Amino acid sequence: MGGSRAGGERPRIAVVGAGVSGLSTAVRLLEAGCDVTVIARDRTPETTSDVAAAFWYPYLAGPREKVAAWGAETYAVLRRLADDPATGVVRREIVHRYAEAAPEPWWNGPVEGFGGLRERDRFGPWIDGYRYVTWLADTSRYMPWLAGRVQSLGGRFESARLTAIEPLRDRFDAAVDAAGVGAGELVGDAGVRPIRGQVVRVRKPADFRDEIRESTCTYVVPRHEDVVLGGTADEGDWSRQPRPSVAEAIIERCRELGRELR
């Protein structure tokens, strides 16, 4: 982008996007001594990351050999972050249930406590599956913590909706494209398409077990103060508006996984 920097002067980096990827990237660059500006249309709590259930589980990601390494590193980082209550990252057990034989997953190398279903995990149509320890980033706490971390390290925020990377060339030495599905517009790649997800948040029952339940795009995720129910994975759907009929279908599916929700 820009020309070379004078000796000892910090490289100027623009991070486009203020979701979890953009903020995490900004933190790492700031820790490495860069001068970082985060440029985004939306900031917490208005980003897609803010409504994510956000537990560790490689899903719709590839290639496998790279995701396995990335996943192992992420698992270790989340474990460390859980030592600080301010991050909102907590340890959770997760149980995946299936109505047919479930093959052992390809990503389970770094996980703790991996094993098969317990007897109490089998009810209704659920005949197979596995459970293990995962890490949940409660985004209602984690996203503000990340944004605060950027600011405490000297990072800056700018509100703007960019449609191209080129205008940043004169101001920055490099730019990181962390714009999510908006990345396609920034670099002129029409092949970038969304996978639309919708979730429902409900009040957390007093007797609710702090255990994540999942089965083929159906999940029940207890957080600090609420429970996230999901979900959907609609490829190519650009709508950001919640659909009541989809919400009702999500609740009905999740009742099969969480008896307390009935």
Phi, psi and chi 1 to 4 in degrees:
 res  aa     phi    psi   chi1   chi2   chi3   chi4
   1 MET       - -101.1  -61.1 -161.7   89.3      -
   2 GLY   -71.9  175.9      -      -      -      -
   3 GLY   -74.6  179.9      -      -      -      -
   4 SER   -68.1  152.2   59.9      -      -      -
   5 ARG   -92.8  152.6  -48.1  -63.6  -63.8  147.4
   6 ALA   -67.8  154.0      -      -      -      -
   7 GLY   -54.3  129.5      -      -      -      -
   8 GLY    84.0  -10.4      -      -      -      -
   9 GLU   -82.2  135.8 -167.1  171.0  -12.8      -
  10 ARG   -70.5  138.4  -64.3 -168.8  -59.7  161.0
  11 PRO   -64.3  138.3   20.1  -29.6      -      -
  12 ARG   -92.9  119.3  -59.1  168.6  -57.9  176.0
  13 ILE  -121.3  132.6  -48.5  -65.0      -      -
  14 ALA  -100.6  130.4      -      -      -      -
  15 VAL  -109.9  117.2  174.8      -      -      -
  16 VAL   -95.2  111.1 -176.4      -      -      -
  17 GLY   117.8  134.1      -      -      -      -
  18 ALA  -121.0   29.8      -      -      -      -
  19 GLY   -81.5 -166.6      -      -      -      -
  20 VAL   -64.1  -34.7   68.2      -      -      -
  21 SER   -68.7  -45.1  -64.5      -      -      -
  22 GLY   -64.5  -45.7      -      -      -      -
  23 LEU   -67.3  -40.0  -65.2 -179.5      -      -
  24 SER   -64.0  -41.4  -60.9      -      -      -
  25 THR   -63.7  -43.1  -59.7      -      -      -
  26 ALA   -60.7  -42.1      -      -      -      -
  27 VAL   -60.5  -46.9  167.1      -      -      -
  28 ARG   -63.6  -40.9  -76.3  -69.5 -174.8 -103.0
  29 LEU   -66.3  -40.1  -71.5  169.7      -      -
  30 LEU   -64.6  -41.0  -73.0  160.5      -      -
  31 GLU   -63.6  -26.9  -69.8  173.4  -20.8      -
  32 ALA   -85.7    0.0      -      -      -      -
  33 GLY    96.9   13.1      -      -      -      -
  34 CYS   -85.3  159.1  -61.6      -      -      -
  35 ASP   -94.2  112.9 -177.4  -34.1      -      -
  36 VAL  -119.4  134.4  177.4      -      -      -
  37 THR  -123.2  125.5  -59.2      -      -      -
  38 VAL   -95.4  121.6  178.2      -      -      -
  39 ILE  -114.7  123.6  -56.1  172.3      -      -
  40 ALA  -155.7  151.3      -      -      -      -
  41 ARG   -73.7  -43.5  177.7 -168.2   64.0 -173.3
  42 ASP  -118.2  144.0  -61.0  -41.0      -      -
  43 ARG  -127.3  162.0  -70.7  173.0   58.2 -178.7
  44 THR   -53.2  134.2 -175.9      -      -      -
  45 PRO   -98.8   26.7   36.7  -36.0      -      -
  46 GLU  -101.7    7.9  -57.2  -61.2  -31.1      -
  47 THR   -90.4  165.1   73.8      -      -      -
  48 THR   -60.9  -37.6  -60.0      -      -      -
  49 SER   -59.4  -30.7  -63.4      -      -      -
  50 ASP   -66.6  -21.9  -78.2  -82.4      -      -
  51 VAL  -105.0    5.5  -62.6      -      -      -
  52 ALA   -74.5  146.8      -      -      -      -
  53 ALA   -67.8  -35.0      -      -      -      -
  54 ALA    59.5   58.0      -      -      -      -
  55 PHE  -118.7  154.4   55.9   92.8      -      -
  56 TRP   -70.2  117.5 -173.9   96.9      -      -
  57 TYR  -172.9  104.8  167.2   41.4      -      -
  58 PRO   -59.2  121.5  -24.9   35.9      -      -
  59 TYR  -145.4  129.7  177.8   65.9      -      -
  60 LEU    51.0   47.1  -68.7 -179.6      -      -
  61 ALA  -136.5  143.4      -      -      -      -
  62 GLY  -158.5  173.2      -      -      -      -
  63 PRO   -74.2  154.4   27.4  -34.8      -      -
  64 ARG   -57.3  -43.8  -73.3 -172.8  176.3 -174.9
  65 GLU   -63.9  -34.2   61.6  -84.5   10.3      -
  66 LYS   -77.8  -42.2  -70.1 -172.7  176.5 -178.8
  67 VAL   -62.9  -35.8  171.5      -      -      -
  68 ALA   -60.3  -43.0      -      -      -      -
  69 ALA   -70.0  -45.1      -      -      -      -
  70 TRP   -60.8  -42.6  -63.9  -23.8      -      -
  71 GLY   -62.7  -40.0      -      -      -      -
  72 ALA   -64.0  -41.5      -      -      -      -
  73 GLU   -66.0  -43.3  176.4   65.0   17.2      -
  74 THR   -62.2  -42.2  -59.0      -      -      -
  75 TYR   -57.9  -44.2 -167.6   93.0      -      -
  76 ALA   -66.8  -40.4      -      -      -      -
  77 VAL   -65.8  -44.7  169.3      -      -      -
  78 LEU   -62.3  -37.4  -69.3  172.6      -      -
  79 ARG   -59.2  -42.7 -176.4 -164.0  -69.0  116.1
  80 ARG   -68.1  -41.2  -67.2 -164.8  -63.4  -90.2
  81 LEU   -63.6  -29.1  -71.6  174.9      -      -
  82 ALA   -64.5  -16.1      -      -      -      -
  83 ASP   -69.8  -17.7  -68.8  -24.9      -      -
  84 ASP  -109.5  107.7 -179.4   -0.9      -      -
  85 PRO   -57.3  -26.7  -22.9   33.4      -      -
  86 ALA   -63.7  -24.0      -      -      -      -
  87 THR   -72.6  -24.0   65.4      -      -      -
  88 GLY    80.6    3.1      -      -      -      -
  89 VAL   -85.6  128.0  177.3      -      -      -
  90 VAL  -134.3  156.2  -67.1      -      -      -
  91 ARG   -79.4  136.1 -178.7 -173.5 -172.6  -84.9
  92 ARG  -139.1  146.1  -72.3  -78.9 -172.8  -93.3
  93 GLU   -87.5  144.4  -76.0 -159.3   29.3      -
  94 ILE  -128.6  140.5  179.4  170.1      -      -
  95 VAL  -124.7  125.6   55.4      -      -      -
  96 HIS  -101.1  125.7  -63.1 -100.6      -      -
  97 ARG  -115.8  142.7  -65.3 -175.2  176.5   92.8
  98 TYR  -137.1  152.0  -61.4   96.6      -      -
  99 ALA   -89.6    3.2      -      -      -      -
 100 GLU  -141.8  175.7   64.5  -84.4  -25.7      -
 101 ALA   -58.4  132.1      -      -      -      -
 102 ALA  -107.3  119.9      -      -      -      -
 103 PRO   -70.3  154.2   26.5  -33.9      -      -
 104 GLU   -65.6  132.3 -175.0  168.3  -35.0      -
 105 PRO   -69.1  156.6   24.5  -33.6      -      -
 106 TRP   -83.2  -10.5   52.1  -91.6      -      -
 107 TRP  -106.6    9.4   41.3 -103.4      -      -
 108 ASN   -85.5    7.8   67.6  -28.5      -      -
 109 GLY   -52.7  -49.3      -      -      -      -
 110 PRO   -86.7   -6.6   33.0  -37.1      -      -
 111 VAL   -78.5  150.2  -56.3      -      -      -
 112 GLU   -93.1  146.6  -58.1  169.5    6.4      -
 113 GLY    66.7   27.4      -      -      -      -
 114 PHE   -69.5  133.0 -173.4   88.5      -      -
 115 GLY  -168.7  178.3      -      -      -      -
 116 GLY   -77.8  179.4      -      -      -      -
 117 LEU   -67.6  146.5  -66.4 -174.8      -      -
 118 ARG   -85.5  166.2  -60.6  170.5 -175.9  168.9
 119 GLU   -60.2  -38.3 -165.8   55.2   40.4      -
 120 ARG   -71.2  -13.8   67.6  177.8  174.8   86.5
 121 ASP   -79.0  -15.8  -63.3  -33.0      -      -
 122 ARG   -98.3  112.4  -55.6  173.9 -169.0  -87.5
 123 PHE  -157.1  161.5   57.4   85.4      -      -
 124 GLY    56.1 -131.2      -      -      -      -
 125 PRO   -84.0   -3.3   31.9  -35.6      -      -
 126 TRP   -83.6  107.5  -43.9  119.3      -      -
 127 ILE  -109.1  -16.4   63.5  169.8      -      -
 128 ASP  -149.9  168.0 -160.1    7.1      -      -
 129 GLY   152.8 -160.2      -      -      -      -
 130 TYR  -159.3  163.5   38.2   85.8      -      -
 131 ARG  -137.1  158.4   59.0  165.0   54.8 -122.3
 132 TYR  -167.5  176.6   55.9   92.1      -      -
 133 VAL   -89.0  129.9  171.9      -      -      -
 134 THR  -126.9 -179.3 -170.6      -      -      -
 135 TRP  -127.9  127.9  -55.9   94.7      -      -
 136 LEU  -105.4  126.6  165.6   70.4      -      -
 137 ALA  -100.4   99.8      -      -      -      -
 138 ASP   -66.6  104.1 -175.1  -27.5      -      -
 139 THR   -65.1  -21.7   53.1      -      -      -
 140 SER   -65.2  -20.1   66.8      -      -      -
 141 ARG  -110.8  -38.8  -58.3 -173.8 -177.0 -170.7
 142 TYR   -67.6  -42.5 -174.2   56.8      -      -
 143 MET   -65.0  -47.3  -70.1  -63.1  -68.4      -
 144 PRO   -61.4  -34.3  -23.9   33.8      -      -
 145 TRP   -64.4  -44.7  178.1   82.6      -      -
 146 LEU   -61.5  -45.0  -90.9  179.8      -      -
 147 ALA   -62.0  -40.8      -      -      -      -
 148 GLY   -64.6  -35.6      -      -      -      -
 149 ARG   -64.7  -40.9  179.2   76.7  175.0  139.9
 150 VAL   -58.8  -47.3  170.1      -      -      -
 151 GLN   -67.1  -39.7  -69.1  177.5  -46.4      -
 152 SER   -66.4  -24.5   69.5      -      -      -
 153 LEU   -89.1    1.8  -70.6  168.8      -      -
 154 GLY    97.4    7.7      -      -      -      -
 155 GLY   -74.0  157.5      -      -      -      -
 156 ARG  -120.0  157.1  -65.8  177.3  -62.9  -82.4
 157 PHE  -120.1  139.5  -74.0   89.7      -      -
 158 GLU  -127.4  136.2  -72.6 -174.5   11.4      -
 159 SER   -93.9  118.1  -64.7      -      -      -
 160 ALA  -164.8  150.3      -      -      -      -
 161 ARG  -107.5  103.6 -176.9 -173.7 -177.0  -80.0
 162 LEU   -86.9  142.9  -63.7 -179.8      -      -
 163 THR  -114.8   -1.8   57.3      -      -      -
 164 ALA  -159.1  153.5      -      -      -      -
 165 ILE   -79.8  -29.1  -70.4  -73.0      -      -
 166 GLU   -51.0  -40.9  -78.4  -58.5  -50.1      -
 167 PRO   -60.5  -15.7  -26.7   36.4      -      -
 168 LEU   -83.7  -10.4  -57.3  177.0      -      -
 169 ARG   -58.3  -40.0 -177.6  176.5  -65.1  -85.0
 170 ASP   -79.4  -16.6  -65.9  -26.3      -      -
 171 ARG  -101.6  -23.4  -65.3  176.8   54.9 -159.5
 172 PHE  -131.1  155.5  -60.9   96.7      -      -
 173 ASP   -81.8  -26.3  -59.6  -55.3      -      -
 174 ALA  -158.3  159.1      -      -      -      -
 175 ALA  -133.4  141.8      -      -      -      -
 176 VAL  -108.8  123.2  177.1      -      -      -
 177 ASP   -89.5   99.4 -175.2  -11.6      -      -
 178 ALA  -121.2   39.3      -      -      -      -
 179 ALA   -88.4   10.3      -      -      -      -
 180 GLY    63.3 -134.9      -      -      -      -
 181 VAL   -67.1  -20.4   72.5      -      -      -
 182 GLY   -69.4  -10.5      -      -      -      -
 183 ALA   -61.3  -30.5      -      -      -      -
 184 GLY   -62.0  -43.9      -      -      -      -
 185 GLU   -66.1  -38.6 -176.9  179.4   21.7      -
 186 LEU   -61.1  -35.9  -75.8  174.9      -      -
 187 VAL  -114.7    9.8  -62.3      -      -      -
 188 GLY    69.1   36.3      -      -      -      -
 189 ASP  -109.1  100.3 -175.0   -8.0      -      -
 190 ALA   -70.4   -9.9      -      -      -      -
 191 GLY   -77.9  -11.7      -      -      -      -
 192 VAL   -78.7  118.4  177.1      -      -      -
 193 ARG  -130.7  155.3  -61.1 -169.1  -59.7  163.4
 194 PRO   -83.2  158.2   32.2  -36.2      -      -
 195 ILE  -118.6  103.5  -61.8  178.6      -      -
 196 ARG   -73.3  130.6 -179.1 -175.6 -176.4  -86.0
 197 GLY  -121.4  138.2      -      -      -      -
 198 GLN  -124.8  139.9 -179.3  168.7  -36.5      -
 199 VAL  -131.1  167.2  -61.6      -      -      -
 200 VAL  -126.0  134.9  177.5      -      -      -
 201 ARG  -107.0  132.8  -72.4 -166.0  -57.5  162.0
 202 VAL  -128.8  159.4  -60.8      -      -      -
 203 ARG   -62.8  142.8  -72.1 -171.9  -60.7  -87.6
 204 LYS   -81.7  117.4 -171.8  176.7 -179.4  180.0
 205 PRO   -60.6  147.6  -22.0   33.1      -      -
 206 ALA   -60.1  -33.3      -      -      -      -
 207 ASP   -99.8   19.2   60.6  -14.8      -      -
 208 PHE   -76.0  130.8 -155.4   84.9      -      -
 209 ARG   -72.5  137.8  -65.7 -161.1  -47.6  -86.9
 210 ASP   -80.8   67.6  -80.3  -23.2      -      -
 211 GLU  -135.8  130.6  174.1 -173.3   84.8      -
 212 ILE   -83.0  134.8  -61.6  172.2      -      -
 213 ARG  -118.8  137.9  -52.6   97.6 -172.4 -100.2
 214 GLU  -145.3  145.1 -171.4  -82.9  -19.6      -
 215 SER  -161.8  104.6  179.4      -      -      -
 216 THR    47.5   70.2  -44.7      -      -      -
 217 CYS    65.2   21.7 -152.2      -      -      -
 218 THR  -123.1  125.8  -60.7      -      -      -
 219 TYR  -149.4  147.7   45.5   88.0      -      -
 220 VAL  -123.2  115.8  177.5      -      -      -
 221 VAL  -125.3  100.3 -176.2      -      -      -
 222 PRO   -75.9  126.1   26.1  -30.6      -      -
 223 ARG  -108.8 -161.8  -54.1 -162.7  -57.6  178.9
 224 HIS   -66.1  -44.2  -71.3   88.8      -      -
 225 GLU  -125.4   -4.7  -62.1  176.6   -0.5      -
 226 ASP  -148.1 -179.1   57.6   16.0      -      -
 227 VAL  -127.4  128.7 -179.8      -      -      -
 228 VAL   -94.8  126.6  175.6      -      -      -
 229 LEU  -110.6  137.0  -49.6  178.7      -      -
 230 GLY  -148.0  179.0      -      -      -      -
 231 GLY  -159.9 -160.9      -      -      -      -
 232 THR  -139.0  164.4   63.9      -      -      -
 233 ALA  -149.8   77.0      -      -      -      -
 234 ASP   -98.2  101.2  -57.1  -40.6      -      -
 235 GLU   -69.0  132.6 -171.2  169.0  -13.6      -
 236 GLY    83.4    3.5      -      -      -      -
 237 ASP   -93.1  115.8 -170.1  -27.6      -      -
 238 TRP   -91.1   -5.0  -71.4   88.4      -      -
 239 SER   -67.6  135.8  174.4      -      -      -
 240 ARG  -104.7    4.8  -60.5  178.1   69.6 -168.7
 241 GLN   -92.4  130.3  -63.4  -58.0  -47.4      -
 242 PRO   -66.4  146.1   22.5  -31.0      -      -
 243 ARG  -113.7  119.2  -63.4  168.3 -177.9  154.7
 244 PRO   -54.9  -39.2  -26.8   35.8      -      -
 245 SER   -66.1  -35.4   60.6      -      -      -
 246 VAL   -68.7  -40.4  172.2      -      -      -
 247 ALA   -60.3  -43.0      -      -      -      -
 248 GLU   -63.3  -40.8  -68.5  171.5    5.7      -
 249 ALA   -65.8  -38.6      -      -      -      -
 250 ILE   -62.0  -46.8  -71.8  171.4      -      -
 251 ILE   -60.1  -43.4  -68.1  169.9      -      -
 252 GLU   -63.2  -42.4 -170.1   60.1   33.8      -
 253 ARG   -65.4  -40.6  -77.4 -171.3  -78.6  122.1
 254 CYS   -69.7  -25.3  -73.5      -      -      -
 255 ARG   -62.0  -27.2  -77.5 -177.5  175.1  136.9
 256 GLU   -72.9  -22.6  -62.5  -58.9  -45.7      -
 257 LEU   -96.8  -27.0  -74.2  176.3      -      -
 258 GLY  -124.2  100.0      -      -      -      -
 259 ARG   -59.3  -30.2  -70.6  169.9  170.7  172.0
 260 GLU   -65.4  -18.9  -55.7   97.2  -40.8      -
 261 LEU   -83.8   -5.8  -63.7  171.8      -      -
 262 ARG   -77.1      -  -63.8 -179.7 -177.2  178.1
